[in-house]
Amino acid sequence: MNRFLIGFAVGVAIGAAAVALGTARFGGVDALAARVRGAIAVGRQAMEAYEQDMWADVRRRRAAGMSHADQNPSDPLGALYER
C-alpha cells in the first residue's frame, strides 16, 4: 500500500509540473483554455462534416437500391451493400 501511495504522489507531482509548464508555455490558463475550446470546435465541425458525408452516402445507396430493387425484386437490400 505504501508503494502505491508513493507512486500516486510521484504521479501527481509530475502531472502538476507538466500542467504548470504547459500553461506557462502557452501563455497562461486562459490561453490554454482558449486553445482547447478552439480544438473542440474544430473537432465538432469535422464530426458534422463527416456525418453529412455519411448521410449523403446513405441517401445515394438508398436511391441506388430503390432503382435496383425495381429490376430485381428477389434481393431488395442487396444493392444497398454493393460497392
CORGIFEN-V622757 format. One record per residue. N is the residue number from 1. RES is the residue in one small letter. PHI is phi in radians with two decimals (* if undefined). BURIAL is I if it has 9 or more other ideal C-beta (glycine too) atoms within 8 Angstrom, else O. Layout:
# CORGIFEN-V622757
<<N:RES:PHI:BURIAL> <N:RES:PHI:BURIAL>>
This chain:
# CORGIFEN-V622757
<<1:m:*:O> <2:n:-1.11:O> <3:r:-1.14:O> <4:f:-1.09:O> <5:l:-1.11:O> <6:i:-1.15:O> <7:g:-1.10:O> <8:f:-1.11:O> <9:a:-1.12:O> <10:v:-1.12:O> <11:g:-1.09:O> <12:v:-1.11:O> <13:a:-1.12:O> <14:i:-1.15:O> <15:g:-1.10:O> <16:a:-1.12:O> <17:a:-1.14:O> <18:a:-1.12:O> <19:v:-1.14:O> <20:a:-1.09:O> <21:l:-1.20:O> <22:g:-1.13:I> <23:t:-1.23:I> <24:a:-1.18:O> <25:r:-1.20:O> <26:f:-1.69:I> <27:g:1.66:O> <28:g:1.88:O> <29:v:-1.14:O> <30:d:-1.12:O> <31:a:-1.17:I> <32:l:-1.13:I> <33:a:-1.11:O> <34:a:-1.14:O> <35:r:-1.14:I> <36:v:-1.15:O> <37:r:-1.07:O> <38:g:-1.11:O> <39:a:-1.13:O> <40:i:-1.13:O> <41:a:-1.11:O> <42:v:-1.14:O> <43:g:-1.09:O> <44:r:-1.13:O> <45:q:-1.10:O> <46:a:-1.13:O> <47:m:-1.11:O> <48:e:-1.15:O> <49:a:-1.13:O> <50:y:-1.14:O> <51:e:-1.11:O> <52:q:-1.11:O> <53:d:-1.09:O> <54:m:-1.12:O> <55:w:-1.15:O> <56:a:-1.09:O> <57:d:-1.14:O> <58:v:-1.09:O> <59:r:-1.09:O> <60:r:-1.12:O> <61:r:-1.18:I> <62:r:-1.15:I> <63:a:-1.14:O> <64:a:-1.15:I> <65:g:-1.17:I> <66:m:-1.18:O> <67:s:-1.24:I> <68:h:-1.31:I> <69:a:-1.13:I> <70:d:-1.13:O> <71:q:-1.44:O> <72:n:-2.29:I> <73:p:-1.21:O> <74:s:-1.31:O> <75:d:-2.36:O> <76:p:-1.20:I> <77:l:-1.71:O> <78:g:-1.07:I> <79:a:-1.19:I> <80:l:-1.18:I> <81:y:-1.88:O> <82:e:-1.38:O> <83:r:-2.06:O>>
